Amino acid sequence: MGRIAAALVLFGLALAQTLEVASGEARYRVKEELFGVGITDAVGTTKEVKGQVVFQNGKWSGRLVVNLESLKSDQARRDNYLRQNTLQTARFPEAVFVPVEVKGLPNPWPREGRLPVEVVGDLTIRDVTQRVSWKGEAEFRGSEVRVQLQTAFPFERFGLVQPRVPVVLSVENNIRLEVEIVFRVRP
């Protein structure tokens, strides 16, 4: 009887899994050249990441939301410029990601261990939605799944304008996004 129950639980896990964000951090990185400083990475982060994703019948659904208004770097002027001009967070306060495929993940999922993964889905920044691919790693720890993922794209892919201010000599036309999310697995 115990084996039958265990088989049914594993079968159910293979059919439907809900991953709820327990904690997370999202980051952007952009190379910039500042007058008197040189080339450096501008990095902004937020811990305001929420949402859930569901894997059922071989398909992914759900959404992950990042609060763009809460992004902070080491420069308040940069943060204000990004909020007001580049991201226009008064009108578009969130970035939303809707997953459609996860490559490299076996079914059923392992209870422990790390795997390289690629997560494909639709990312919306401001009023532009584009299909993007994130690459990284998933770590399984019992009822938790920790993911670290990265993607990159040019500003214009999402209709964003590169920052142009006097103290910034240049900004590379490549935005790198990184996320670290701890999901709680719910049956």
N, C-alpha and C positions, 0 to 999 in steps of 0.2 A: 504494500500500500504506500509506503514512504517513497519508493522509487517512482511510482505513478504520479504522486503529488509533485515530486521534484521535476519530473518530465513535463508536467503541465505548467509549472511555474516557468521553466526554461522556454517552453513553447510560447507562453504568453509574453515573455520578455522579447522573444524574437519577433512577435507580431506587433507589439505596441510598447513604446517607451516615451516618457515625458521627461525632458531635461529642463529644470527650472534654475534660473540664475540665482546662485547663493551669494556670490560676490564677483566683482570684475573690475578691470581697469582697461581703459581705451587710451591710445596715444597716437599723436601724429608726430612725424619727424620730417623736417624740410631743411636741406642745406642752405645756409645763407651766408653772405659775406657782409660783415658790418664794418663801417668806417672806424679805423683805429683798433679793431679787434681781429679781423681776418675771417677765415672760413670756419664756421661752426654749425652744429645741428641745432635748429630751433625745435624744441620738444614741448608739446602741451599734453597734459593728462587730465583724465577725469575718472572718478570711481563710480559715477552715476551711470551704471549699466544695468538694464533690467530686461525681463522677458522670459520666454520659454520656447522650446522647440519640441516637436513631437515626431517620432519615427514610428510609422504604422504601415503595415502592408507594403514594405519596401519603399515608402515615400516619406519625404520630410515636409513639415509645415511648421508654422509658428513665426515668431519674429523677435528680434533683439533690437533694443532701443538704447541709444547713447544720447545723453543730454549734452548738446554742444555748448549751451550757455555756461556750463560749469567747467569747460576746458581752461586750464591754467598752465602758463609757462613761467619762466623766470623773469618775464618782462610784462608788467601791467599794460604798457602802451601797445605791445604786440597783441595781447589778449583783446584789448578794446578794439583795435583795428580789425582783427579777424572777426569778432562778433558783429561789428557794425558794417564792414565792407565785404570781406571775403565770404563769410558764412551767412550773414544777415540773420542772426539768431532771433531777432525780434519777430521776424516772419516765419523762420524755419528753425525752431529750437532743437530739433532732434534729427539724428541720422538713424535710419531704420534699415536693418538687414533681414531679408527673408531667405532662409536656406532652401535649396532645391535638391542638392546632392552632396553626399559626403563620400569621397573616394578613400579607400584604404581601410575602411572599418568593417571587420568581419561581423557576421550575424549568426549566432548571438554574440554580443559584445563580451570581451574578457572581463573578469572581475578585478584583475590586477595587471599592471604592466603599461608600457608605453608603445605607441604606434605613430608612424608618420601619417598625416592625413592631409587631404585637400578638401576644402569646403567651398562649394560653388553656390552662388545665390544672387539675389537682386539687392543692391545697395542703393538707397535713396539719400542724397545729400541735396539740401534745398529742395528744388522742385524737379530734380533730374534723377532718374532711375537707370542704373546700368548693371549688367551682369558682371560680377567680379569673382575671382578665384583667390582664396586665402590658403596659404600653405603653412604647415607647422606640425604640431605634435599634440596628441591626446594622451593623457595619463589616466588610467583607471585605478581607483582606490575604493573598492567596495561600492558604496552608494554614491560616490562622487566621481565626476569626470572633470579633469582640469585640462583646458585647452590653451595653447599659445599659438597664435596665428598672425601672419603678416600678409599684406598686399601692398601694391604700389601702382600709381597711375599719374599722368600729367594733370595739371590744374584744369585744363579745358575739357577734359572728359566729363566733368560734372558742371561745366559752365562757370567755373571759378576763375577769378582773375588773380594773377600773381601779385602779391603786395609790392607796392612801389612807394617808398618813403625816403626822404633825404639821407637818413643815417644807414639805410640798407643799400649797399652797392649792387648786390644781385641776390636773387632767390632762384634756386634750381627749380626747373619745371618738372619736379617729381615729388609727389606726396607719398610718404610711406605711412601706412596705418598698421598698428599693432594692437592686438587684444589679448588679455589674459583673463580667462573666465573660469570660475569654479561652478559647475552645474551640480545640482542635487538631483539624483535619479529617482523619479516617482513611477511606480508601476501603474 
